[in-house]
């Protein structure tokens, strides 16, 4: 993966290249960026840049040259803006098979007999996942693993995946080896949040790694990382994408109407992953689902409610989240439409406006605001693995009371 293939993030790319060009790279970097910001693809593009033979040819004058500014020989700065994409190193990184580039990521324990869970147990699946969904999140990865694993995971013991103590030992082993083909060894650890206290085994390694070793930790949530590890890394903040950047990327890579691209960009909250989810779940489908739900709620037909709840419970939590977030977006548009003058209503897309008008007929502004609060809570609980059926059941009942009785007391 080249920098060019990573959406936007020009400032970060510039900063990273600058670190290499000025030999100021630290041994352990923490790429911290929210879901869908592209921190993972960025880390791979950076690894490719460091390992690229052309970049190295331009920079390294001999084998003892160091990127980390520790040697007396200061290497000639490279001026290349991106990896070449064609040398054998680039080709290997692109296929994630470069012997000096290692990956560590949450893995599943297949069954109770599967003791020593290592990330490399799932390397084939990992390569496939990254080539398909470089902007995916950890839930996408775990779902992918369950669906595609060659070694059947029928009843995984740890359903969320983790980075185990065996993995830490494996990292130490890999890092102790000499580089095979290049001057550097790189380990990208995706989601160090999934590293338990066994991660402390890695402290010394991160603090005093073998020569020319680079750790790149790619994380979303600073607070969930072991503080001992956090304090030993150099922070590289990866900002969320802007609406314009998402819009541009959608138009560039997907064959969609400009109006649709800008609508999706507007509701994806800086996450390209969210944008792709919306692209796969067309808005028309989501709106239809929401209308169906509201109709069933208002009619208070218990058997159709149960059927609807049964169906939504099966679609998986990422799709449920997209559904809920999209509903929040529509409600917010409806709330906003109440405050806008006739003239300014134009800023709301026609489809959303139509939905808002219908919604305004069945419930008050306060009810809409209460529903947004409920939906936000639901997203929070789904992220924490709430029982989907119970959650949608309780939402259905609450919405019935909010809409039908307008009795806001019941929502607390
Ligand atoms: Zn190259």
Boltz pocket constraint, residues with backbone or C-beta under 6 A from the ligand:
constraints:
  - pocket:
      binder: B
      contacts: [[A, 48], [A, 51], [A, 52], [A, 53], [A, 54], [A, 55], [A, 83], [A, 84], [A, 85], [A, 86], [A, 87], [A, 88], [A, 89], [A, 90], [A, 91]]
      max_distance: 6.0
